[in-house]
Structure formats: C-alpha cells, structure tokens
Amino acid sequence: MIKVYGIKNCDSVKKALSFFKKHDLAYELFDFKVESLPCEKIDRWIEHVSIKDLFNSRSTTYRNLKLKELNLDENGQKEWLCKENLLIKRPVIEFNDQVLVGFNEENYQRSFL
C-alpha cells in the first residue's frame, strides 16, 4: 500500500491524493497535524533521499521559527525535522521500498502506473 505523509490542506498533498484516487490506487494518509512522526522514520527516509530534499526551507514554519538565521547544517536540519514535522517537504510517499518527496506527475506515473 502507498503511504502518504503530509497534511490534508497542503496543495501538493491534495494533488498526490487526487492522482491516487484518479488511478484507483489505495493509500493511507499520515497527517503531521494529527500524529507526530518518529525520528527513526526520518532516518529511514534519509537512506533514500537527501536531507535537502526533505527539509522545506520555503515553508511558513521555517520563516516563523527564523531558522535561516541559524544557518543549519544537515545535522541541524535533521534535528529540526524531528522536532517540527511541518518542516518536512510534502508529500513524502513510501511505496515498495521507495521514498518520493513532493508531487511530480511524471514521477508518479513512472512509479505507480
């Protein structure tokens, strides 16, 4: 089954869920606003994608926390991802030992169809 990590009202998450519905693909949503993501999950994702792909430095949360001023290295970024899940770029998709970050229709067609 496809596991989608994000928040329901995020436009990119909405596009991903719409893609899965359109193609009758079963998925499960893990909502960052409802549940807290364990840091071990982020460690597993980093085995598949770079921390730069996961860390959303364009988010409102990033700006509100004034993280740009901290000039975080990768370890610092990982620590913040563990503390504040809303800094994770969305959606994160787990499927067949793959991890995809963000919504890209071409990538989704290659991966899921």
MIGURO-500366 format. One record per residue (C-alpha): residue in three letters; x, y, z. Coordinates in nm, 3 decimals, padded with zeros to 5 digits. Layout:
+------+---------+---------+---------+
| type |    east |   north |      up |
+------+---------+---------+---------+
|  ALA |       X |       Y |       Z |
...
+------+---------+---------+---------+
***
This chain:
+------+---------+---------+---------+
| type |    east |   north |      up |
+------+---------+---------+---------+
|  MET |  00.000 |  00.000 |  00.000 |
|  ILE |  00.105 |  00.358 | -00.066 |
|  LYS |  00.172 |  00.560 |  00.249 |
|  VAL |  00.137 |  00.938 |  00.213 |
|  TYR |  00.290 |  01.169 |  00.475 |
|  GLY |  00.181 |  01.531 |  00.489 |
|  ILE | -00.113 |  01.749 |  00.587 |
|  LYS | -00.460 |  01.740 |  00.435 |
|  ASN | -00.479 |  02.106 |  00.340 |
|  CYS | -00.140 |  02.118 |  00.159 |
|  ASP | -00.183 |  02.173 | -00.217 |
|  SER |  00.090 |  01.923 | -00.310 |
|  VAL | -00.064 |  01.658 | -00.084 |
|  LYS | -00.405 |  01.726 | -00.240 |
|  LYS | -00.256 |  01.674 | -00.588 |
|  ALA | -00.095 |  01.346 | -00.482 |
|  LEU | -00.416 |  01.216 | -00.323 |
|  SER | -00.613 |  01.320 | -00.630 |
|  PHE | -00.366 |  01.131 | -00.851 |
|  PHE | -00.406 |  00.815 | -00.641 |
|  LYS | -00.787 |  00.842 | -00.641 |
|  LYS | -00.798 |  00.905 | -01.016 |
|  HIS | -00.595 |  00.588 | -01.079 |
|  ASP | -00.775 |  00.376 | -00.814 |
|  LEU | -00.460 |  00.332 | -00.606 |
|  ALA | -00.509 |  00.251 | -00.238 |
|  TYR | -00.326 |  00.482 |  00.000 |
|  GLU | -00.309 |  00.573 |  00.365 |
|  LEU | -00.252 |  00.931 |  00.487 |
|  PHE | -00.032 |  01.009 |  00.786 |
|  ASP | -00.126 |  01.365 |  00.885 |
|  PHE |  00.152 |  01.562 |  01.057 |
|  LYS | -00.108 |  01.779 |  01.230 |
|  VAL | -00.274 |  01.473 |  01.388 |
|  GLU |  00.023 |  01.247 |  01.462 |
|  SER |  00.387 |  01.308 |  01.547 |
|  LEU |  00.637 |  01.136 |  01.321 |
|  PRO |  00.911 |  00.937 |  01.498 |
|  CYS |  01.266 |  01.048 |  01.422 |
|  GLU |  01.352 |  00.691 |  01.316 |
|  LYS |  01.122 |  00.738 |  01.015 |
|  ILE |  01.320 |  01.043 |  00.905 |
|  ASP |  01.643 |  00.842 |  00.943 |
|  ARG |  01.498 |  00.577 |  00.709 |
|  TRP |  01.393 |  00.838 |  00.454 |
|  ILE |  01.741 |  00.988 |  00.455 |
|  GLU |  01.871 |  00.649 |  00.337 |
|  HIS |  01.668 |  00.706 |  00.016 |
|  VAL |  01.662 |  01.083 | -00.034 |
|  SER |  01.887 |  01.370 |  00.072 |
|  ILE |  01.812 |  01.586 |  00.373 |
|  LYS |  01.796 |  01.882 |  00.131 |
|  ASP |  01.504 |  01.714 | -00.047 |
|  LEU |  01.323 |  01.661 |  00.285 |
|  PHE |  01.387 |  01.995 |  00.455 |
|  ASN |  01.143 |  02.263 |  00.345 |
|  SER |  01.327 |  02.593 |  00.378 |
|  ARG |  01.045 |  02.772 |  00.192 |
|  SER |  00.773 |  02.688 |  00.445 |
|  THR |  00.588 |  02.926 |  00.672 |
|  THR |  00.710 |  02.721 |  00.969 |
|  TYR |  01.072 |  02.775 |  00.860 |
|  ARG |  01.018 |  03.151 |  00.839 |
|  ASN |  00.822 |  03.171 |  01.167 |
|  LEU |  01.095 |  02.983 |  01.354 |
|  LYS |  01.359 |  03.211 |  01.195 |
|  LEU |  01.570 |  02.909 |  01.106 |
|  LYS |  01.750 |  03.089 |  00.823 |
|  GLU |  01.936 |  03.288 |  01.088 |
|  LEU |  02.072 |  02.963 |  01.238 |
|  ASN |  02.242 |  02.861 |  00.911 |
|  LEU |  02.172 |  02.493 |  00.987 |
|  ASP |  02.397 |  02.213 |  00.863 |
|  GLU |  02.248 |  01.874 |  00.772 |
|  ASN |  02.257 |  01.752 |  01.134 |
|  GLY |  02.079 |  02.066 |  01.248 |
|  GLN |  01.820 |  02.027 |  00.975 |
|  LYS |  01.757 |  01.666 |  01.077 |
|  GLU |  01.714 |  01.768 |  01.442 |
|  TRP |  01.457 |  02.028 |  01.340 |
|  LEU |  01.272 |  01.781 |  01.115 |
|  CYS |  01.240 |  01.551 |  01.417 |
|  LYS |  01.116 |  01.834 |  01.643 |
|  GLU |  00.890 |  02.007 |  01.392 |
|  ASN |  00.731 |  01.777 |  01.132 |
|  LEU |  00.581 |  02.072 |  00.944 |
|  LEU |  00.933 |  02.145 |  00.816 |
|  ILE |  00.918 |  01.826 |  00.607 |
|  LYS |  00.861 |  01.891 |  00.238 |
|  ARG |  00.529 |  01.741 |  00.138 |
|  PRO |  00.412 |  01.494 |  00.048 |
|  VAL |  00.652 |  01.216 |  00.132 |
|  ILE |  00.542 |  00.890 | -00.031 |
|  GLU |  00.652 |  00.542 |  00.071 |
|  PHE |  00.587 |  00.262 | -00.177 |
|  ASN |  00.771 | -00.065 | -00.242 |
|  ASP |  01.086 |  00.045 | -00.056 |
|  GLN |  01.087 |  00.375 | -00.247 |
|  VAL |  01.062 |  00.722 | -00.100 |
|  LEU |  00.938 |  01.011 | -00.314 |
|  VAL |  00.928 |  01.371 | -00.195 |
|  GLY |  00.692 |  01.631 | -00.341 |
|  PHE |  00.441 |  01.594 | -00.621 |
|  ASN |  00.559 |  01.539 | -00.977 |
|  GLU |  00.303 |  01.379 | -01.205 |
|  GLU |  00.562 |  01.228 | -01.441 |
|  ASN |  00.747 |  01.064 | -01.150 |
|  TYR |  00.419 |  00.936 | -01.010 |
|  GLN |  00.318 |  00.787 | -01.345 |
|  ARG |  00.656 |  00.608 | -01.371 |
|  SER |  00.643 |  00.487 | -01.011 |
|  PHE |  00.277 |  00.390 | -00.967 |
|  LEU |  00.127 |  00.308 | -01.308 |
+------+---------+---------+---------+
***
